[in-house]
Amino acid sequence: MPPRLEPRVFDAVLEQPLDTSWGGFQKQVLGFQAAHSQAGAGAKENRGDQTIVRVEEWLERVDGSWPPLLWVHFIDPHTPDNCPEPFPQTYAGEVEFVDAMAGRLVDGWDAKLGAADTLSVITADHGEHLDDHGVERGHGTLWITNLRTPLLTRCPGLIETGTVGDELTRQIDVLPTVLDYCAVPLPSDVLGMSLRQHISTIAA
């Protein structure tokens, strides 16, 4: 089981650390204070191959003696389709490109920090119409093509490989699930519920 987190002040190596306090934990967010979202999906610096370079630079200096948390957003499956070769500049090509970048992220994490005590979660904020309901590309509706999103988890030793569930889950369940696996108490003002028991049940 991943080690239980204890309150600790993290030493910041960047010039302007972001001080935060949550649930009794005093900490400084290390490494990702700078935003890389200007100009959205069309900006080259926001493309997955640029994002993964920043992640790998972070992995080089992260202190692996304490449990780290890394949140990464790949914005690529949005117009314009500007993924690099050899990936086709289509929605499907963008998805394939992000899949490759996510694999590179997991491989880099495992090489530096190991997989044994790591919980990995991959999800998305919405689906895509892809010509359903007469909409070529877009979101913001309650059609099933927008509501269905991937939710993949990996935690060697705690989640059996190949476990598949068909129960309804929600995005607000992701944070409680992560906290549950990390043995961190759920703050009273956090919505959602842990999916750990559900994952354990379907794996049995």
Sequence and secondary structure as in RCSB ss.txt:
>XXXX:A:sequence
MPPRLEPRVFDAVLEQPLDTSWGGFQKQVLGFQAAHSQAGAGAKENRGDQTIVRVEEWLERVDGSWPPLLWVHFI
DPHTPDNCPEPFPQTYAGEVEFVDAMAGRLVDGWDAKLGAADTLSVITADHGEHLDDHGVERGHGTLWITNLRTP
LLTRCPGLIETGTVGDELTRQIDVLPTVLDYCAVPLPSDVLGMSLRQHISTIAA
>XXXX:A:secstr
             SSS EEEEETTEEEEE S  S   TTGGG GGGSHHHHHHHHHHHHHH  TTS         
 SSSS    TTS SSHHHHHHHHHHHHHHHHHHHHHHH STT  EEEE S    TTGGG SS   S SHHHH   
EEEE TTTS TT    S   GGGHHHHHHHHTT    TT  S   HHHHHHHH 
